[in-house]
Amino acid sequence: MTRGRLGTIVAALVLLSCRSDKSAAPSPSASATAAPPVVACTPRSGEKLGFPFVRICPPGEAGFWINAAPMGCSAGEHESIRCPQITALSHAVRPGAAPLASTMAAVIDKDTAARLCFMRMGGHLATRAERSKARAAMGFATVLVTESDTASVRFHFDELPEWVFEESGEQCANGLPSATCHFGWFPAESKGPGVPWAAVRSCQAEYHETPPLGLPLVELGGGCPSVALFGADGGTGLRPLPCGLRSPAFGALGAPSSAAFTLSCGPQALRPHPEGEDKDTAAYRCVVPQSALGTFDVPGR
């Protein structure tokens, strides 16, 4: 082989080697596409076993599904457990949603609440962090509307306590959750249900992104007057209250939300309930995985 031909072959091999090295090296654009995708979250409504759920979307998070109202009583349960009539406030998931009707909330002990969320709903009792995020994002509140004979403050709006796990992400034993989990009430300052059964009224709430002009707004825990006692004339229909409830949610910048709820109330037909008052009980909400929900975008929410 001549020296000239040998040089040509060596040069060709060097060129092929260079091309191979360049093709194997990762490009900057390929490295950039390896970043994990951003998970989009949009508030939606869902349903399981007839109970409504709402997807909460905190900023920068994937979101979670929680009961739109506290777990309620099924037919006949109000004879064995306490089921006060409550108004569950929450912002509308879509424009034109139907008013929020009053419902009965199951008021039970913490262990039973935790086990029911696991065994019946396939999820877990809401943590304090999850419950707080639901309040901040969509104004979730469980309101007891009670009536007195005082004309200046005739209707009172108090929150019914709800059970929560105190620590987010706790791994709780399903058989005996109280041995492995820390429980508390939401709101934290709650002192116990203390349901004034005879004074509780049935109220319907309607969400307003912008409050009606001229309607006085009160905070949760406050009250408002009314011209007459409900039921004094024997009527059973709903009447609008002369004040509204300010939403407990927060806006995008952390300021109080401008949304509000108007209320229409009527006399409550007293339901049978157990005698006595157990102070170690509360309402509760469950958080479930999306796979546990059978129907999405429930009409009216």
PyMOL commands that set and color helices and strands:
alter all, ss='L'
color gray80, all
select helices_A, chain A and resi 3-24+28-32+77-79+110-119+128-138+177-179+197-199+290-292
alter helices_A, ss='H'
color red, helices_A
select strands_A, chain A and resi 45-48+51-56+64-67+85-89+103-104+124-125+141-147+155-159+162-165+183-186+202-208+217-218+223-224+239-246+260-266+283-284+286-288+295-296
alter strands_A, ss='S'
color yellow, strands_A
deselect
rebuild
show_as cartoon
